[in-house]
Amino acid sequence: MRAFHNDYRIKENVLAQLQVHYDADEIVKGSYWENGKGCAVGCTIHGSEHKEYEDQLGIPESLAHLEDFLFEAMPNESAKEWPIHFIEAVPVGADLSLVEHKFKYWLLTDESVNPGIDHSSVRKEVAAVAELVERRVSGEVIPPEELEAAERAAAYAAWGATSGGATSAAWWAVRSAAALATVSIAWCAARSAAENAARSAFAERMAHKLIEILKEAK
């Protein structure tokens, strides 16, 4: 699968569509696509099925979920611009199959951006996921069930860290390490304004890194 099915017109058309929605203030949180308004995914495909990214745009479904995840976590002003930045960053004709894994590896190994990965409750489990992801990035075929099992173990460990009295910083940082590994468990129900602000700032850092990885795809 190649991005935009190797057709520059597809990218140009979706960017023009997103710009119209942005100018009309129609990129909003909380719904996929309704009455001409919607989230990052909704305004990109005029629907709610993430799978359509593959059919319409040649972009892996997993990246559509990640774009959606970050959109909802960002501050509103950044979120409105996010779908345009995301599509702009994707090179026409690029193979995006390793983008998700490269992003996961960064998130699960860079303690400077995600100090929670060194929390004693999750260190072992997160390292196990990172090793599998690194092998996948290097070209090794990893059985999906093996990676999924490791990710589940990391997610359970992260939940245990929160119930075991982990600090506020560890709560969002540790959970994010496991959550973004699966690209499925969102930061729901932030427990304070401070945590919500930290979540938003962290989401923006992740978005910048994802853009960097997308631009490097060939």
N, C-alpha and C positions, 0 to 999 in steps of 0.2 A: 504494500500500500504506500503510495506516494502522496505527499501533502498537496492538497487542492487538485488531486488527480493530474498533477503536472500541467495545470492549465492556469496561466496568469489571470485570465478573465474571471475565474471563480474567486480568487483572492480579491481582485479589484471590486467585484460586485458585492461581496460580503462586507468589505470595508466601507463601501459607499452606504450600504444599508445600515450598518452600525453608526455611521456618522449622522445619518438622518435621525436615528433614535436618540443619539446623544444630544444633538441640537434641540430636539423637541422635549428633552428631559423625560424620556420614556424608558430609560434604563433604571430599573428599580429593584429593590430587594423584596423578598417575601412571596413572589409568585413567578412561575416559569413564563407563561405567555397568556395574556388576557387583555382584551380590548385595546390591542395595539401597544401594550406595554409589557415589560418583562425583565427578567434577570439577564445575566451575561449569556447564558445558554439560550434563553428564550428569544432574545433580540438577535442572536446570531442565526438560529435555524427556524425561528417563528414556530416553535413547538417546545416540547418538554422531554423528548426522548434523546438521551445523551448518545445513544447508538447512531443517531442521524449525523453526528459529526463524521463518522466513517463513511457513510453513504454520500453525504452532500459535499464534504470538505476533504476527505482523505486524511482526517486527523483521528488518532486512536480514541476510542471511547473513554479510556482511563484518563486521558488528558482533559477531556470535557468535564469529567467529574472533578478533577483537580482545579480546573479553572473556576468551576462553580463553587467549590469549597472555599477558595481564596476570596472570591467575590463577596460571599456572605460574611466573611471574617474581617474584611477591610473596612476602614472608615468610609463613610458614604461618598465623599468627593473622589477618593481614589478608586472606589468600586465602579463609579460611573465611567471612568476612563479605561478601566481594566480590560473589558472585552476588545476594545480597539487595539490596545498595546499587545494583547495576547495574539491576535490575528496578524498584526503587523510583524511580529517577531518570527513567524513561521516561514521559512524559505520555501518557495514553490518547488515542488518535486522532491523535497527532502524525505528521507526515511526517519520517522519519528519513533520507531519501535523501542529505542533505548532511552528516550528522554525521561520517561517516568522513573526508570531504574537509576539513572544518573542523579536525578533529583532526590530520590530516596536515599541514595548512598551519601550524598552531601548532608542531608538532614540528620542521618543516623550516625555520622562520624565527626562532624564539625562542632566541637564542644564550645567554641567561641560564639556560635550563633544559637546553639541549643544545649546549654549546660545540663539540662535534665537527663541527657543520655548517660551521664556518669553517676546518676542517683543509684544508691546501693540496691534499691528494690528492682531496678530494671537493667542495670549495667550488662549482666550476662545475656539476657534475652535480646536486648537491642544489638549487642555485638554479634549474636548469632544471625540475626536478620541481615545486618550489614555485610557479613561475610558472604552470605548467599547472593545478595544483590551485587556485590563486587564481582563475584564469579559470573553472574549473568551479564554484567556490563562487558566483561572481558571476552564474551562469546560462548561461554559454556552453557549448555542446555540444562536448566534446573527444572525438575518436575514441578508443575504449579502447586500440587498438593504439599510438597515439601516446604515451599516458600510460604504458603498460606498457613501451615501449621506453626511455623516460626513466628509469623506476624501475629497470629492469635495469642501465642504465648507472651509476646511482648505487650500486646494490648491488655491481657489479663494482669500482667505484672504492673502496668501503669495504673490500672484501676485500683490494685492493691495498695499502691503507693499513696494514692489520694485518701483512701479510707484509713490508712495507717498513720495519718497525721503529717503528711508531707507539707512543706512550706508552700505558701502561695506561689512563689516562683517555680518551685518544682512541680506544682500541680499542673500548670499549663505547659511547661517545657517538657516534662516527662510524658504527659499524655500526648502531646503533639508528636513526639518521636514515634510512638506506637501508632497513633491515629493516621499520620501521613504515610506510614509504611503501608497501610491497607487502603488508604485514600477512601475511607468509608466512615470512620468514627469522627464526627465533628465535635468541636468544642461547644457542646450545648450547655446551657444554663450556667454561664459564668457567674461566680458567686459574689463578685463585688465589682464596683466601678473600676478599681485599680486593675483587677485581673482582666476586665474587658479591654481596657486601654492597652495592657501588655499584649493581649491576644491580637489586637488590631495592628500594633507595631510589628509583631512577629510575622503576621500574615503579609505585611508589605515587604519585609525582608525576603520572605519566601517567594513572593511574586517577582521580585527583582532577580533572584537566582534562577527561577524558572525561565524568565525571559532570556537570560544569558545562555542557558542550556539550549533553548529553542533556536536561538540565532546561530549556534554552532552546529546544528544538525545538517547533515548533507545527504 
